[in-house]
Amino acid sequence: MASEVTTRVPTELKLHQASKAMEVSFADGTSFRLSYEFLRVYSPSAEVRGHGPGQETLQVGKRDVGIVEIEAVGHYAIRPKFSDGHDTGIYSWDYLYELGTEHDAMWQRYLDRLAAAGATRDPDPNAKPSAPAHACGHRH
């Protein structure tokens, strides 16, 4: 069990701003390249996940989102600050590993949800900048 835990600790995190992807390498030799959009739409924050099952909020228009900085959270996670102002998701090492291993199925599920909602990955060119959200995602 202890060896499984230590293999899930990233040995390297790289932000690739041009391709808008984060590369995560783990001690077990596994490496994943996760787009900023994918990380944003699967944020573990209450704003995205809600406060319980069935309360998830579909994230739309995130194709061009960037990561402006990453903050370490102890020795177990990171908190990315996205270019759309979202900064409340804490991504544990285990969650990053899960995002990497389940990427294809999760991405397809996201695309299916967008299609079912008649929504798009592209930002709304007519949208006004929104007010920053509270930590729970509610706006003033």
Secondary structure by P-SEA (a helix, b strand, c coil): caaaaaaaccccccccccccbbbbbccccbbbbbcaaaaaaacccccccccccccbbbbcccccccccccccccccbbbbbcccccccccccaaaaaaaaaaaaaaaaaaaaaaaaaccccccccccccccccccccccc
